[in-house]
Amino acid sequence: MGNGLNKVLPDLYLGNFKDARDREQLTRNNITHILSIHDSAAPILPGMTYLCISAADLPTQNLRMHFKQSIMFIHESRLKGEGCLVHCLAGVSRSVTLVVAYIMTVTGLGWQEALAAVRVARPCAGPNLGFQRQLQEFETNHADQVNTEGDRGRIDGKMSFLEENGSSIKSYLSLKRNVLKFQCSRFISISNHFRVTSRFRVTVKYLTVIVFN
């Protein structure tokens, strides 16, 4: 299984099935929302707000059909300043896929960069190949929906995806800035202590430009 609960972004956590049952840990991290995705997902703890998705960890499993609902659930929780735990059985494949889709949507990062960001916080993160293809399709399809205004258009296009589906984004700009600052500091810390790939270095530079320029 995964390594227990990890903070990916402010108010956004990844974990496994056991973490979703640990009331003390959930309370300590101000987690009030739980997105549960596995074969027998169901509400467990009273007083929590749940989104339960039944899905197998198989390359043929269609997770894209759940992206919109999952992204809105996570985003609305964070806009209220409340923690959201996304978990599957081990916190490695299904839950990670949904979190990567969320980060892609609020930041405009590609799926590989978003997954790299998640792995900084949770090294065991590893969507199966089928889920990786779905993330790639998600990135391509939403990029095709906007014009040639560059990254700004790409980000706006992805946020309109949320807006059209009823999610409040009044705090979008400040939230996006908060998201990027948090992961930028994590990437810089990693690059200062370890030999990293060129993809990590490009991502650090990209996030720094967005946050501070």
Backbone bond lengths (Angstrom), bond angles and torsions (degrees), N, CA, C in turn:
res aa  C-N    CA-C-N  psi(-1)  N-CA   C-N-CA  omega(-1)  CA-C   N-CA-C  phi
1 M - - - 1.457 - - 1.519 110.10 -
2 G 1.349 114.68 176.30 1.450 119.39 179.18 1.517 111.46 -71.18
3 N 1.321 115.79 -172.83 1.465 120.75 -173.23 1.523 113.30 -97.66
4 G 1.320 118.57 26.44 1.444 120.86 -177.30 1.516 111.14 88.67
5 L 1.315 115.45 -171.94 1.462 121.07 -175.16 1.526 111.67 -70.97
6 N 1.335 116.58 134.90 1.466 122.04 176.73 1.519 110.63 -129.95
7 K 1.331 115.88 138.83 1.458 121.43 175.88 1.521 108.75 -83.59
8 V 1.323 116.75 113.51 1.460 122.05 -179.38 1.521 110.47 -86.53
9 L 1.322 115.65 -44.93 1.462 124.48 177.63 1.518 107.31 -143.42
10 P 1.323 118.34 166.76 1.462 118.75 174.11 1.532 110.79 -53.91
11 D 1.309 116.44 126.40 1.467 123.49 179.21 1.524 114.04 67.16
12 L 1.312 118.38 17.79 1.464 121.34 176.28 1.529 109.45 -135.43
13 Y 1.324 115.29 121.79 1.460 121.61 -174.60 1.529 111.03 -127.42
14 L 1.314 114.94 148.61 1.459 122.57 171.88 1.524 108.63 -114.71
15 G 1.317 115.87 141.70 1.450 118.61 179.28 1.513 112.14 -159.95
16 N 1.321 114.93 -171.42 1.459 119.94 179.52 1.531 110.40 -112.38
17 F 1.327 115.03 -173.54 1.456 120.81 -175.46 1.525 112.18 -61.56
18 K 1.325 117.02 -37.50 1.461 120.64 179.87 1.527 111.56 -67.03
19 D 1.325 116.65 -38.67 1.467 120.32 179.55 1.521 111.50 -60.32
20 A 1.323 116.51 -34.98 1.461 121.26 -178.07 1.522 112.21 -69.73
21 R 1.331 117.56 -12.77 1.467 122.16 179.09 1.526 112.63 -103.36
22 D 1.305 116.89 -5.97 1.466 122.19 -174.46 1.530 110.29 -88.34
23 R 1.315 116.02 88.98 1.470 121.27 -175.31 1.523 111.71 -58.40
24 E 1.318 117.30 -41.99 1.465 120.97 -178.18 1.533 111.07 -61.59
25 Q 1.311 116.14 -45.16 1.461 120.48 179.81 1.529 111.50 -66.23
26 L 1.309 117.14 -39.65 1.460 121.70 178.69 1.525 110.62 -63.70
27 T 1.315 116.69 -45.06 1.462 121.14 179.68 1.520 111.34 -64.25
28 R 1.316 116.38 -41.59 1.465 121.26 -179.76 1.530 111.91 -60.35
29 N 1.313 116.84 -30.92 1.464 121.44 -178.82 1.526 113.14 -101.64
30 N 1.336 116.31 13.93 1.465 121.81 177.92 1.526 111.80 55.91
31 I 1.326 116.61 37.67 1.462 121.17 179.52 1.522 109.38 -88.81
32 T 1.321 115.44 118.58 1.463 121.97 -179.85 1.522 112.19 -116.65
33 H 1.343 116.32 -13.80 1.459 122.13 -177.85 1.537 109.36 -120.55
34 I 1.309 116.25 135.81 1.465 121.29 179.04 1.523 109.36 -129.11
35 L 1.321 114.94 122.14 1.461 121.35 173.43 1.523 106.61 -101.40
36 S 1.308 115.20 109.74 1.464 121.60 -174.94 1.523 109.54 -107.69
37 I 1.335 117.00 120.90 1.462 120.87 -179.97 1.531 110.06 -132.74
38 H 1.323 115.00 105.88 1.466 121.49 174.48 1.520 108.03 -164.72
39 D 1.308 117.09 -172.38 1.468 120.39 -171.47 1.529 113.48 -63.68
40 S 1.318 117.64 -31.84 1.470 120.54 -177.29 1.526 110.85 -130.47
41 A 1.320 116.63 47.14 1.468 121.40 -177.47 1.525 111.15 -63.46
42 A 1.333 115.73 132.32 1.463 121.69 179.45 1.525 108.60 -160.53
43 P 1.343 117.69 152.41 1.468 120.33 176.62 1.526 110.50 -59.45
44 I 1.327 115.57 141.14 1.467 120.24 -177.56 1.525 111.74 -120.92
45 L 1.326 116.57 -50.53 1.459 120.96 -174.08 1.526 111.33 -99.71
46 P 1.321 118.05 130.53 1.464 120.32 175.92 1.523 110.70 -66.64
47 G 1.323 116.12 148.20 1.456 120.87 178.00 1.511 114.43 89.22
48 M 1.323 117.59 -7.64 1.457 122.20 177.97 1.530 110.05 -96.20
49 T 1.331 115.79 150.13 1.458 121.16 173.63 1.524 107.93 -96.00
50 Y 1.327 116.06 123.97 1.464 120.43 -172.95 1.525 112.57 -115.19
51 L 1.325 114.03 147.00 1.458 122.53 160.27 1.522 104.93 -124.95
52 C 1.320 116.82 115.13 1.463 121.60 -175.95 1.523 110.05 -111.66
53 I 1.314 115.50 125.94 1.463 122.27 -178.51 1.522 108.74 -124.54
54 S 1.324 115.99 124.28 1.459 120.56 177.43 1.526 109.04 -87.92
55 A 1.327 116.51 117.05 1.464 120.86 -177.79 1.522 109.68 -157.41
56 A 1.319 115.80 142.08 1.461 121.81 177.99 1.521 110.21 -92.66
57 D 1.315 116.06 154.71 1.466 120.58 176.90 1.526 108.97 -87.40
58 L 1.325 115.19 68.98 1.460 122.38 -179.32 1.523 109.42 -126.90
59 P 1.322 118.36 143.81 1.466 120.70 179.70 1.526 113.18 -57.94
60 T 1.334 116.87 -25.59 1.464 120.69 -178.72 1.531 113.10 -85.86
61 Q 1.318 117.73 -8.40 1.466 121.85 -179.92 1.525 109.99 -69.19
62 N 1.320 116.72 130.18 1.465 121.36 179.04 1.525 109.78 -85.65
63 L 1.332 116.76 103.17 1.464 120.66 175.21 1.519 111.83 -93.33
64 R 1.325 117.52 -23.39 1.471 119.85 -177.83 1.522 111.85 -57.13
65 M 1.304 117.23 -31.97 1.454 120.31 -179.48 1.534 111.68 -64.33
66 H 1.329 116.99 -16.62 1.464 121.32 -179.46 1.535 112.71 -103.79
67 F 1.321 117.93 -1.42 1.463 120.18 -175.59 1.528 112.23 -60.25
68 K 1.326 117.34 -49.05 1.469 120.50 -174.91 1.526 111.64 -58.32
69 Q 1.324 115.21 -51.66 1.463 119.90 -178.06 1.526 111.10 -62.59
70 S 1.314 116.55 -40.38 1.466 120.81 -178.85 1.518 111.61 -67.01
71 I 1.323 116.71 -44.03 1.464 121.39 -179.97 1.522 110.50 -61.70
72 M 1.310 116.99 -43.66 1.466 120.24 178.94 1.524 111.35 -63.72
73 F 1.322 116.60 -41.82 1.465 121.17 -179.19 1.526 110.38 -60.93
74 I 1.317 116.97 -47.98 1.468 121.40 179.41 1.520 110.69 -63.88
75 H 1.334 116.37 -46.74 1.464 121.17 -174.16 1.525 111.62 -64.38
76 E 1.311 116.80 -44.17 1.460 120.43 -178.39 1.524 111.04 -66.11
77 S 1.316 117.27 -35.02 1.464 120.85 176.06 1.524 110.31 -63.42
78 R 1.322 116.99 -46.50 1.462 121.46 -177.06 1.527 111.82 -69.11
79 L 1.322 117.32 -35.01 1.462 119.62 178.39 1.529 111.17 -64.16
80 K 1.319 116.74 -26.06 1.468 121.12 177.53 1.523 111.89 -87.08
81 G 1.328 116.56 -0.91 1.460 120.13 -179.11 1.510 113.27 74.80
82 E 1.325 116.97 24.70 1.458 121.82 -179.80 1.524 109.70 -112.79
83 G 1.318 116.06 143.99 1.450 120.99 -176.93 1.518 112.98 -75.23
84 C 1.332 115.00 144.83 1.462 121.68 177.93 1.527 108.98 -125.42
85 L 1.319 116.79 125.40 1.461 122.51 174.09 1.522 108.94 -100.60
86 V 1.312 115.96 126.54 1.463 121.39 173.49 1.528 106.67 -108.88
87 H 1.314 116.75 124.52 1.467 119.01 -176.58 1.522 110.82 -142.97
88 C 1.314 114.66 153.55 1.462 121.79 168.17 1.525 106.18 -123.84
89 L 1.308 118.79 -138.03 1.463 119.04 178.77 1.526 111.17 -81.05
90 A 1.329 115.90 -50.26 1.463 120.86 -178.63 1.520 113.31 -108.28
91 G 1.330 117.80 -11.00 1.461 120.19 -177.27 1.518 112.23 72.18
92 V 1.326 116.41 36.31 1.465 120.85 -175.10 1.525 112.76 -120.51
93 S 1.311 118.16 -42.17 1.466 120.56 -170.31 1.529 113.39 -117.06
94 R 1.323 118.36 -67.32 1.463 120.85 -175.06 1.523 112.60 -63.27
95 S 1.316 116.78 -51.76 1.467 120.23 -178.69 1.520 111.10 -64.54
96 V 1.317 116.94 -38.60 1.467 120.86 179.12 1.524 110.40 -62.37
97 T 1.314 116.96 -39.78 1.468 120.72 179.33 1.521 111.27 -58.64
98 L 1.318 117.37 -43.50 1.463 120.78 -179.91 1.523 111.51 -67.56
99 V 1.319 117.30 -39.15 1.467 120.53 178.98 1.524 110.59 -67.59
100 V 1.318 117.54 -39.18 1.465 120.74 177.02 1.526 110.09 -62.23
101 A 1.328 117.66 -43.31 1.466 121.06 177.88 1.525 110.66 -60.76
102 Y 1.327 116.64 -38.87 1.467 120.35 177.67 1.523 111.36 -63.87
103 I 1.319 117.25 -48.71 1.464 120.97 -178.95 1.524 110.60 -62.35
104 M 1.325 117.50 -39.75 1.464 120.80 175.63 1.519 110.87 -56.66
105 T 1.322 116.02 -41.59 1.461 121.13 -174.95 1.519 112.56 -70.85
106 V 1.322 117.94 -42.82 1.467 119.41 -175.45 1.517 113.95 -86.26
107 T 1.335 117.32 -13.37 1.467 119.09 -178.44 1.515 113.99 -116.90
108 G 1.339 118.07 -22.74 1.452 120.33 -175.12 1.512 113.54 83.85
109 L 1.331 118.22 4.87 1.461 121.13 176.79 1.525 110.34 -69.49
110 G 1.325 116.73 152.09 1.451 120.96 172.40 1.520 110.47 -72.51
111 W 1.332 115.71 168.70 1.464 118.20 -173.95 1.528 112.38 -65.94
112 Q 1.312 117.93 -35.21 1.464 119.57 -179.39 1.525 111.39 -69.17
113 E 1.336 116.50 -40.16 1.464 120.21 177.96 1.526 110.76 -67.13
114 A 1.337 115.95 -40.78 1.465 119.80 178.91 1.528 111.03 -64.67
115 L 1.326 116.73 -40.07 1.465 120.20 177.93 1.525 110.63 -66.26
116 A 1.329 116.64 -39.21 1.467 119.97 177.22 1.523 110.59 -61.22
117 A 1.335 116.59 -38.42 1.464 120.76 178.21 1.525 110.66 -63.76
118 V 1.326 116.60 -42.34 1.462 120.73 178.84 1.530 110.46 -63.69
119 R 1.318 116.80 -39.04 1.468 120.35 -177.71 1.520 112.94 -68.47
120 V 1.323 117.67 -22.40 1.460 119.65 174.15 1.525 109.54 -61.53
121 A 1.330 116.10 -41.38 1.464 120.71 179.86 1.524 112.01 -84.58
122 R 1.324 115.97 -32.95 1.472 120.77 -175.00 1.533 109.07 -136.52
123 P 1.317 116.95 86.96 1.471 121.21 -174.33 1.526 114.55 -57.98
124 C 1.326 117.53 -25.01 1.465 120.10 -178.36 1.523 112.69 -77.79
125 A 1.335 118.62 -4.59 1.464 122.08 -177.69 1.523 110.72 -58.19
126 G 1.339 116.32 127.32 1.460 119.67 -178.31 1.518 112.80 -164.00
127 P 1.335 117.59 82.80 1.472 119.84 176.36 1.531 110.85 -58.45
128 N 1.318 117.31 144.35 1.460 119.27 177.39 1.528 110.21 -66.32
129 L 1.318 116.70 167.67 1.462 120.82 -172.60 1.527 112.61 -61.35
130 G 1.329 116.43 -35.01 1.458 119.68 177.54 1.519 111.74 -64.23
131 F 1.328 117.23 -41.32 1.462 121.22 178.45 1.520 110.81 -68.92
132 Q 1.327 117.24 -35.51 1.461 120.06 176.22 1.526 110.95 -62.37
133 R 1.324 116.75 -40.52 1.472 119.90 177.45 1.520 111.03 -63.80
134 Q 1.328 116.78 -37.75 1.466 119.85 179.22 1.525 111.23 -67.31
135 L 1.326 117.26 -36.58 1.465 120.64 176.03 1.524 110.53 -66.38
136 Q 1.315 116.35 -38.98 1.462 120.19 177.56 1.526 110.64 -63.93
137 E 1.323 116.95 -41.70 1.463 121.32 177.31 1.520 110.62 -64.85
138 F 1.318 116.77 -39.26 1.467 121.64 178.18 1.522 110.25 -60.89
139 E 1.310 116.10 -44.56 1.466 120.70 177.98 1.526 111.05 -62.82
140 T 1.309 117.71 -47.26 1.465 122.13 -176.90 1.518 111.80 -65.42
141 N 1.317 117.20 -45.50 1.459 120.98 -176.95 1.512 112.17 -64.09
142 H 1.327 117.08 -41.05 1.459 119.32 -178.68 1.510 111.63 -76.65
143 A 1.315 118.36 -29.30 1.458 120.39 174.51 1.517 109.74 -66.19
144 D 1.336 116.94 -34.90 1.460 121.04 -178.85 1.520 112.34 -71.66
145 Q 1.317 117.95 -17.59 1.454 121.20 -176.09 1.520 113.07 -82.25
146 V 1.328 117.89 -10.61 1.457 120.93 -179.17 1.510 109.64 -112.85
147 N 1.349 116.07 165.99 1.453 119.99 -177.42 1.519 111.24 -85.34
148 T 1.297 117.84 -160.90 1.469 122.06 -172.89 1.520 112.14 -94.75
149 E 1.313 118.10 38.41 1.459 121.28 179.37 1.528 112.25 -84.50
150 G 1.309 117.62 8.45 1.461 120.22 176.99 1.512 112.43 80.45
151 D 1.334 115.41 -154.10 1.462 121.11 -175.10 1.521 112.37 -61.29
152 R 1.345 117.01 -36.33 1.457 119.37 -179.37 1.522 110.58 -61.25
153 G 1.335 115.78 -44.94 1.453 119.56 178.61 1.510 111.97 -65.02
154 R 1.320 115.72 -36.51 1.454 120.26 -179.70 1.519 110.97 -64.33
155 I 1.320 116.60 -44.18 1.462 120.85 179.67 1.523 110.47 -66.49
156 D 1.353 117.06 -45.63 1.457 120.24 179.58 1.522 111.09 -61.16
157 G 1.340 115.72 -38.30 1.453 119.34 179.04 1.512 111.87 -62.77
158 K 1.314 116.80 -39.84 1.459 119.97 -180.00 1.527 111.17 -71.97
159 M 1.321 117.68 -33.12 1.454 118.67 179.08 1.523 110.71 -73.84
160 S 1.347 117.60 -30.60 1.459 118.93 176.14 1.526 109.69 -64.21
161 F 1.317 116.27 -28.65 1.465 122.20 174.50 1.529 110.28 -58.24
162 L 1.342 117.07 -40.35 1.461 121.03 176.37 1.522 111.24 -71.48
163 E 1.324 115.37 -45.95 1.456 120.66 -174.21 1.524 111.15 -61.52
164 E 1.318 116.30 -40.50 1.456 120.79 -179.04 1.520 111.97 -65.91
165 N 1.309 116.51 -18.32 1.456 120.27 -177.92 1.526 112.65 -107.14
166 G 1.321 115.98 20.65 1.451 120.14 169.27 1.505 117.04 88.96
167 S 1.324 119.31 6.95 1.460 119.80 -178.84 1.521 110.80 -85.77
168 S 1.335 116.47 132.72 1.459 120.45 177.11 1.515 110.19 -71.91
169 I 1.343 117.40 126.82 1.467 119.96 179.90 1.528 110.80 -125.81
170 K 1.320 117.43 31.48 1.463 120.30 178.60 1.519 111.57 -58.83
171 S 1.319 116.74 -33.37 1.463 120.42 -178.22 1.524 112.09 -99.45
172 Y 1.332 116.74 21.72 1.466 120.10 -173.31 1.521 113.20 -57.77
173 L 1.326 118.11 -51.14 1.462 120.18 -173.78 1.522 111.87 -62.07
174 S 1.328 117.04 -45.94 1.460 119.05 179.59 1.520 110.83 -67.72
175 L 1.326 117.28 -35.32 1.457 120.41 178.99 1.517 110.24 -67.66
176 K 1.333 117.59 -43.34 1.460 120.65 179.98 1.523 110.18 -62.19
177 R 1.332 115.58 -41.03 1.459 119.57 179.12 1.530 110.26 -62.48
178 N 1.318 114.96 -41.29 1.459 120.54 178.45 1.526 111.05 -63.40
179 V 1.328 116.72 -42.86 1.460 121.99 178.59 1.516 110.21 -58.61
180 L 1.318 116.79 -49.22 1.455 121.32 -174.99 1.521 112.04 -69.17
181 K 1.318 117.49 -39.87 1.462 120.25 178.22 1.520 110.70 -59.93
182 F 1.330 115.50 -44.33 1.461 120.29 -177.25 1.518 110.74 -61.86
183 Q 1.329 117.77 -48.62 1.451 119.57 -177.80 1.517 111.64 -73.99
184 C 1.339 117.28 -30.90 1.460 119.52 177.94 1.525 109.79 -61.03
185 S 1.319 117.50 -44.91 1.459 120.70 -179.35 1.520 110.55 -63.92
186 R 1.336 117.12 -34.85 1.458 120.43 178.43 1.524 110.62 -67.63
187 F 1.327 117.33 -42.94 1.460 120.72 -179.49 1.519 110.89 -65.50
188 I 1.331 116.71 -42.02 1.459 120.12 -179.89 1.524 110.09 -62.75
189 S 1.330 116.79 -40.68 1.458 120.97 178.18 1.527 110.59 -61.57
190 I 1.318 116.65 -43.72 1.459 120.74 179.28 1.522 110.60 -63.03
191 S 1.341 117.60 -44.84 1.463 120.64 -176.08 1.523 111.72 -67.78
192 N 1.331 117.38 -23.81 1.462 120.80 179.36 1.526 112.53 -77.85
193 H 1.314 117.17 -19.04 1.463 119.74 -173.73 1.525 114.25 -117.44
194 F 1.328 116.61 -14.83 1.459 118.74 -176.72 1.522 110.70 -135.45
195 R 1.316 115.24 156.95 1.452 120.55 172.45 1.521 107.26 -79.71
196 V 1.315 116.69 119.31 1.454 120.08 -174.71 1.513 110.03 -116.28
197 T 1.327 116.19 164.37 1.454 121.34 -178.05 1.518 110.26 -76.99
198 S 1.321 116.34 166.60 1.463 120.54 178.47 1.515 110.93 -62.54
199 R 1.337 117.59 -32.12 1.460 120.05 178.98 1.523 110.59 -62.40
200 F 1.333 117.96 -40.61 1.454 120.90 177.34 1.519 110.22 -63.84
201 R 1.327 117.44 -41.54 1.462 120.24 -177.42 1.526 110.84 -65.76
202 V 1.328 116.24 -40.45 1.461 120.00 177.50 1.517 110.29 -62.71
203 T 1.337 115.72 -41.20 1.457 119.81 -179.81 1.522 111.12 -64.28
204 V 1.322 117.41 -41.60 1.463 120.39 177.68 1.521 109.94 -59.19
205 K 1.310 117.07 -46.73 1.457 121.15 -178.90 1.521 110.69 -62.89
206 Y 1.332 116.35 -42.72 1.458 121.29 -178.50 1.522 111.17 -62.00
207 L 1.324 116.31 -45.53 1.455 120.08 -179.86 1.523 110.87 -66.46
208 T 1.326 117.30 -39.10 1.462 120.64 179.96 1.519 111.00 -62.53
209 V 1.319 116.48 -42.21 1.463 120.87 179.80 1.521 110.55 -62.04
210 I 1.334 116.20 -44.69 1.464 119.84 -178.48 1.525 111.28 -64.59
211 V 1.306 117.20 -41.56 1.463 120.56 -173.13 1.523 112.62 -75.94
212 F 1.309 117.46 -42.64 1.455 119.37 -168.02 1.530 115.08 -106.51
213 N 1.322 119.07 -6.70 1.465 120.48 179.14 1.516 111.96 -104.60
